[in-house]
Amino acid sequence: MWNDIETTRDLLNFKVVADTAAQLIVDSYGQPISVGVSGGWGTGKSSLVKMIGQSLQKIDTQNQYVFLEFNAWLYQGYDDARAALLQVVSNKLLQESENRKTGRDKAIEFAKRIDLLQLAKLLVPAATGALLGGTIAGPIGAVLGAVGGLLKSDGLPTSQNVEDLRVAYTCISPELKKLFKEKASISFPREIEDLRSTFSGLLQELGVNLVLLIDDLDRCLPETAISTLEAMRLLLFTPNTAFIIAADEQMIRNAVRAHFPEINLSEDHVTSYFDKLIQIPLRVPRPGITEIKGYMVMLFADEAQRKGDITKETLLTAEKAITELVSKAWMGDTTQKNFEDAFGSEKTKMVRKIDIADQLASIMVSSDQISGNPRLIKRFLNNLLIREAIANAQGLPVAFNQIVKMQLFERCASPAAYDFFLKSIDQKNGIIPFMADIEQKITDGTKIDAVHESWNAPFVQDWLKLEPKLGELDLRPLLYLSRDKSILFTSGDEISPTGEGVLKAILLSKKLTQPLIEELKKLGETEAERILNKLFRIIRESQYELEKVQMTFHITAAYPALGTRLASFLFELPPQKISPVLIPFLRDETWANELIKHWRDDVNTPTSVQSAIEITKHKK
């Protein structure tokens, strides 16, 4: 198995981009700079950010840079992200001042100014009556005393607001009195200005450039993402700072809109918000065929080394050689032999996997379902290993390359093409009657007759050319390993005439109706499952039309035990097809818990769906 965490191993030829970004920071000569690393989910943003930091560390021969990594997602739901970022920066600089034996007083002052700013933030909701023009008037202690009297009036703060304020003030009051001599008022603009001034002075006294690597903003809920960006603004564009921010730009745009729901923001306004934070936009390069080929070969090599098939030394030598090959891909496509030679005397143990990578690379890049996404490729390969392990454990007569080809079709073909594939399998021998003829024509270079409209797609044509040939193979073991194994044993003509009538009625219905649920109960669970399978095929062919998806809930209302089958199907819904309308049907169903959690945590899930899930959670 391959883990799904960021890495500084350059398996996708990101080094040149990382080195360029690092050099830009060096060439800024202490002037503030912000770099935005943008890209979709799973494209390698986090890895590229880490590589930029690593490149900068290699250049930093005089210990001029202080590096700080901040993952906003870790603080979601546990702390205020704005306060967390400022506190992490403060702690890091205090530690640096101790290590470098200078700047300690400034570091302490900076820390206390952060505390004061946090206290001022608490004063706003609690001392509503004392807030005037951005200033909390009067000594802080006096404001606290006055707030207690305000609680008797309706619509003013709760006792908990005041208690939180008292605790915060009690904790920091002695230090604040020493540092600020209990100022008569707190002016927010002035405190922010003083905070930035202290921060800048501290960096100058330490003689360092602070490099903040901020990651996973696009995984956060809008509130956390915006809080982190707002905290960044307090420190941004201060001399001797560099911010490197990894985020899916579209997700940040969505967060901005969600944060200001009452304002009708134009696209220009949303763009302007992000652009004001980012001076240098970098987009994660989309890998080409050679990069993906090298990436897959190295993933297979990692697995081989863990199993003991090749040595650690061979792995490291091969990685260096393959990285060099990929970096020169512009000179011409590298051959399969080039990759084999990278493994030296142990190449025979890698030939089969290199051949698979060589065949798959082009489709992994061109397929709309994968599009060269490194994370999706890892998931694809991890699933292959799981299926191979199941096949070995159950003694199924299938080869690894057969599993690969079957899973590739299942993952990348259109729902209609895959459904036609399933329907074409002879239930008696597991063979598709026309497959061998098509494969022979491909070998001979003869024109292929269209067997189905969906099979005219470029992906299917490319897939048919891949080894191994499946025309004379019993496909039932492979179907057993696939996500739709139950469909193998259920063909459409097994539904009774009564069942067909109920299915038609379900498709014509506009909402969940009790009479149809009762009819399903009369049919029995076996027949209901056959209808559910038929509905799955119809929904795929309709490109996951929402009304048809909703109709499946008739089945689970009649037979909750079939909920796990429905949940498995709903996992395959493309993100853009997931609707908040589905959440009320699922929220009280135990079988849907994992599905709901997946949608809630998946950054690709529409914001409206995530909001519906959150609302549902709070109502329970």
N, C-alpha and C positions, 0 to 999 in steps of 0.2 A: 504494500500500500504506500501511496505517496501523500505526505501531509500537505495541508493547504495554508501554509504560513509564508510570510514574506521572507525573502532571502537576498543575500548579496552575491550569490553565485550567478554569474552572468551566462545563462543558458540561451538567451534570446538576443544577444548582441546589443544590449542596452548601454554598454560601457561608454561608447563614444558620446551618447547623449548625457550620461552622468558626468563624464569628464568635462564636457563643454559647460554644463551648468555650474560645476564647481569652479571652473576658471573664471566665469562671469562674476562669481562672488568674490574671488580673490582680486580681480581687476577693479572691483568697486572701491577698493582702498578705504574701507571703513564707512563709506556712504551706505545708507540704509537700502536694502534690496529685498524684494519679495518675489518668489518664484512659485507659480501655481502648476502643479503636475496633475493634469486632467486625463481622464480616460474612463471607460465604462467599467462595470463590475467585472472583476477577475482578469483585467488586462495587465496587471503588474504595477499599479501605481505605487503601492507600498514598497515593493522591491526596488523600484527606480529611486524613490526617495532615500532609501537606505544606501543605495549605491552612490548617490550624490554625496551623502555624508561621508561615506568611506573614501571617495575620491578626494574630498576636501581634507580629510585627515592625513592622507598620504602627502598632499601638498604642504600641509602645515608642519614645517620642520622646526618652527620657533615657538610652538605651543601658544599660538595667538588666538586660537578658536576654542570656544567652550560649546559643546554640543549637548542639546537637550531634546529628548523625544517626548512628545505628548500625544497620547491616544485619547481623543475626546470620548470615544465610545465606552471606554472603561468607566467613565464618571457618570454615564447616563443613568438616571434613576437613583444614584447614591449621593450625589453632591451637585452643587451649583457649578457647572462647567466653567463659568466666567471666573469664579473665585478659585477653582481648582487650578486653572492655568496660571493665574497670578501667583498663587501659593507655591506651585512647583518651580516657577522661575525664581522666586524669592529664595527658596530653599537651596536651589542650585548655586546661586550667586553667593549666598552666605557660606556655603561649603567651599566655594572657590576662594573667597576672601581668606578663609582659614588656611587653605592649602598654600596660597601665595603670600601669606603673612602681610597682607595689605588690604585696605578698603573695608575693614570690619565695621567701623562706625557707620559708613555709608550704607553697607548691607543691612545693618540693623534698622537704620532710618527708613530704608526702602520697605522693609518688612512691616514696620509700624504704620507707614503710610497706607499700605494695603489693608491693614487692620482697620484704620480709620475710615477708609473708603467703604469697607464692608459694614462698619457701624453706621455710617451715614445712610447706606442703602436700607438698613433695618429701620432707621428713624423715619423714612419716608412714609411707610404704611401706618406706623404706630403714632407718629406725631403729626397727623394730617393738619391739625389746626395751627401748627407752628411753622409749616412749610410756606415760604414766601419767596417767589422769584428765584428758585434754585438754591435758597439758603435756609438752613435750620437755625433760626434765631435764638439767642440766649445760650448760656452755658449748657452743656449736654446734660449734666445732672439735673438742672432745673427743668429742662424739657421733659425728662423722665418723670419728675414729680408731677408735672402738669398733666401728663397723659392719663394718669390714674383717674383724675376727675372727669376726663372726657368719656370714659367708658360708660358713664351713666346715660349718655345720649344714644339714641338709635342710629344705626348705620355707621358707627365708628368702630375702631379696631377691637378685636377680641382680647380677652385677658391673656391668651397664649401669645399674641403678637407682642404685648408688653413684656411678658415673662422672657421671651426670646431676646428682646432688647436688653432687659436687665442683666441677663446672664452674660451676653456679649460684652456689655459695658463693664461689668464687674471683672471679667477676665483681663481686659486690656487697659482698664482705667489707670492703674499705677504707672504703667509704661508710657501711656499717652500723656499723663501729666508731666512726666519728666521731659518728654520729647517736644510736646506742643504747648505745655503750660496751660492746659484747659482753655483753649481759645474760646472767645465769646460767641463765635458762630462757626458753622461749617458751610463753606461755599463750594458746591460741587465743581464748577468750572475751575476754581482756584486749586482745589485739592487734586484734580486730574493733572493740571499743569505742573504742580509741585511734584506729583508722583513721577511724571515723565522726566522732569528735570533731575530728580534724585537718581532715577534709573540711568540716565545718560551719564551723569557724573560718576556713578559707581563703575560703569563699564570703562570710562576713561581712566579712573584711578587704578582699576585692575589691569588695564592695558590689554583688554581682550575684545574679541568680536563674538557676540552670542549668536549661535546658529540654532534656531528652533525648527525641529522637524515635526510637523503636525499631520497626523494621519487619521484616517477612518471618519472624517467629517460626514461623508455621504452615507455612513451606516447609522448615523444618529437621527433621532427624531428632530423635527424642525427646531424645537425649543433649544435643544442642546447644541445643535449646529450653529444657530444664530448667537447663542451665548458665548460660544468659543470665538466666533468671528468678532463679536463685540469686545471681548477681552483682548484679542489681538490688536484691535484698533488703539487701545490704550498705550501699547508699546511699539506699534508699527511706525516705521519711518523715523525711528530714533537712530542717531549715528551709532555705528559699530553693531548693527543688528542685521541678521538675514533670516527671513522666514521662508521655509520650504513647505508648501501646503499641498497635501494629496487629497483630491476630492473629485468626484464626478460632477462636472460643471452643471449638468442638467439637474442633478439631485439638489445642488445648492440653490439653483433657481427655484425649484419646487419648495424648498425650505423657506426662502424669502417670501414667496407668495403665501405660504401657510402661516407664516409669522405675522403677516399684515393682511388678514382675511377681509378686514373692513375697508381696505383701500384697493381700488381697481388699478393695479399696477400695469403699466404697459411693458412690452418686452424690452424696450429701451431702458426703462427704469430698473428692471431686474438685472439686465446686463451691466448697467452702470454701477450697481451696488457691488458686484463681484469685481469688476474691472478696477474700481478704486482701491481695492485691496491688493490686486495682483499687478506687478510691473512687467514681469516676464512670464507669459503663458507657455507652458510646455505640454505637448500632448504625447502620451505614451505611444511609441511607434507601433504600428500594426505589423506583426511578423509576416514575413513572406514564406514561401514554400520551403526554402532552404533552412530558415531559422526554425520552423516548426519540425522539420525533419531532424535537425540536430537536437532540438529540445526533446523530442520523443525518444531518440536514440539514447540520450543521457538519462532519461527517466528509466528506460529499460536497463541501462547499465547500473544505475543505483540499485535496482531490484536484484540484478545478477550478483552484485558485490555483497548485498545483505545475505543472499542465499549461499554465498561461498563459491559461486561459479567462476567469478574472476576476482583477482586480488585488489586490495586497496590501491596499490601502486599502479596497476593497470588502469583502474578507474581514473586516477588523477592524471595519468599520462594521456588517456583518451580525451578527457575533458579539455585539456590544454590544446590538443590537436584539433578537436572538433570546434572549439571556440575560434581558433585561427581559421579553419575552413569557412565557418559561417561569416566571419568578419570580411572575407574576401568573396562573398557570394556574387557581388556585382561583376566579378570577372568572368562569371559563367557558372552554370549549374554544377554543383558537386555531384559526383557519382556515388553509387552504392559502394563501390570498391574503396573510394576515399574514406568513407566512414568505417568500413571493415578494417582497413589498414591502421586506423587509429588505435586499435586494440592489440596490435602486435601479434605475439605468439598465441594469444588467447582469443583471437578473432573468431575461431570456429564456434565458440560458445555463444557468440552474439549474432551470427549470420541470420538466423531465423527471425529474430526480433528486429534487426536492421532492415530486413526485407519487408516486414510489416510496416515499419515506420516509413520506408521509401514509398510504399503503395498508398498509405493513408494520408501522407502530408498534404498532397494536393487537395483532397476532399476536405480535410480538416480546415483548410484555409478558405476554400470556395463555398462550403456549405453555410447557408444562412443560419442554421441552428448552432453552429460552433464558431465560425468566422475567425479561426485562429486564436480564440480566447484561451490563454494558458490554463486558467482555472477549470474551464469546461473540459479541456483535454485531459487534465489530471483526473477529473471525475469520471470521464469516459474510460480511462485506463484502469482506475480503481474498480469500476464496475466489472470490467473484464476479468480482473483477478478474482473477484468474488464469484463470478459465474464459473471460472475455471476450477476454483476450489470446490464448488458445489458439484460440478460435473465429475471431478475426480472422486469425491466422497461417495457419490451415488453410482459410480461406475458407468456413467453415460458414455456411449461411443461417439465422442466428438473431439475434434482437434482444436487447438487454440486458435489457429487462423480461421477456422469455421465459425467459432464464437465471435471473433472480431468482425467478420463480414456480416454476420447476422445482426449483431448489435449496432453496427454502423447503419444498416438499413432501417432498423427500428428507431434509431435516434435521429436520422437526418432526412429520411424520405417523408413525403407529405403524408398526412393521415389517410388520404384516399388511396395513395399508392401502397401503403402498408396494409390497409384493409383488404385491397385487392389481392395482395400477396397471400394473406391469411385464407381468404375465400378460395384461392386457387389450389390449395394443398389437398391432395387426395387423402381422405381420412383413413383409407385402408392401408396405404403403403407410405404415406408421408411425402410423396414426390409431387412436384408441380409438373404436370404433363408437358407443357410447352417450354420449360426452362432449358432443357438440354439442347433443343433446336436453336433457341436464341443464342446460347453460348457458342455453339458450333458456328453459327453465322458470323458472330463477332470474331472468332478465330480466323475464319476464311475471308473476312473483310466484306461480307455480303450485307446488303441492305436488310435491316430488321423491320419486319412488319409490326405495326402498332398492335399490341395485345390489349391495351387499355389506355384510355386518354391520359391517365395520371402517370403512366410509365414513359411518356414522351419527355419528361423533365430531364434536363442535363444531368442532375445528380444520379438518377436511375441508370442512365446510359453509361456514366462513368463507373458506377457501382458494378454493373454487369461485367465490366472488363476485368475486375479485380479477381485475383486468385484467392481461394480455391474455387473451382467450379462447383455449383450446387445442384446442377440439373438432375443428376442421378442419385442424389443423397436423400436419405430418409430424414426429413427436417423436424420430425416430432421431438427428438431430444433437444434440439436447439430452441424450439418453441416452448418446451417445458422450462427452459432457463429464462425465457423472456418474460416481460411484464404482463403479457396477455396470454399466459399459458392456458388459462381456463377456456379461452375462445377456441382453442384447438379442438376441444371435445364438444363444442356447441355450434352447430351450423343452423342457419336461419330456418330451414324447413322443419326443424324439430319443434318449433312453436306450434301449439295446437290452433285450430281455427278460432277457438274462443280467445286464446292468448293473442292471436293476431288482431282480433277485434278490440281487445283491451289496449294493445299497443297503439292502434290507430286513434283510439279515444284519448289516450294520454297525449299524443302528439297534437291533437286538435284542441286540447284543453288550454286555457290561458292562465289557470291558477290551480293550486293544490285543491282537490275535491275529495270529500270523504266517500262518496259512492264509488269512485274508481279505486280507492284504497281497499274498500270492502270487496270489490270484484277481484282484486289481486290476492286477497286472503283466501278467496274461494279456489283460486287456481293452484295454490301451494307454492312453497318456497323454490322448488326446483324450476318450475315454469317461470316464476318471477325473476329468477336469476338469468334465465335465457332472454327474457324481455330486456333486462338491464344490459346484457351484453349487446343486444341489437341496438339499444339506445346509444351505447357508446360509439358504435360504428356510424350511426346516423349523425351524431354530434360531431364526430371527427370530419365527416364529409361536409358538414355545414360550417366548418372552420370555427367550431365551438360557439355556436349561436347561443346567447344567454337564455332565451326562452326555452330552448330544448334542454339545456343543462338543468334548469330549474325543474323540469318535468321528472328528472330522475328521483326526486325526493318522494314521489309517490311510492316507489319501490321500498325505500328505507322506512317510510312511515308504516308500511304494511309488514316489513320484515327488517327490524333493526340489525339483525345479524349480518345483513348484506352491506351494512355501512362501511365495513373495511374495504370491500370491493369498490364502493363509490369513492371513498377517500383516496385510494390508490389511483383511480382515474383522474380525480380532481388535481392531484399533484402534477399532472402533465399539462394543465391549462397554461398557455402562454401568459406572462404577466399582464399584457394589455387586455386579456379576455377575463381577468378576475374582476368581479364587480362587487361593490358593497351590498348589493341586493342579496347576495348569497349568504352573508354573515348571519342574518336572523334564522335561516334554516339550519345552520351548523352549530350555533353557539351553545346549545344545551346537549349536544350529542357527544358522548364519550369517545366514540370512534373517530370524531373529527378533531380531537385535541391536538394531535401532532400536526395535522394540516393547518389549523389555525395558527399554531406556534410558528410553523414554517413561513406562512404568509406574513405574519407580524414581523419576523426577523429578516426576511429577504429584502434587500435594498431595492430590488426591481419591482416589488409589489407597489401598485399605485397608492399614493398618499391617502386617497379617499377610503380605500379598503383598510389600511392600517388604522386610520381614524375610527372607522366603524368597529374594528376589533377592540380598540382602546375603550370606546364608549360602552361596548358590550361588557367588557371586563369590569368596568366600574359599576355597572348596573347590577352585577351579580351579588 
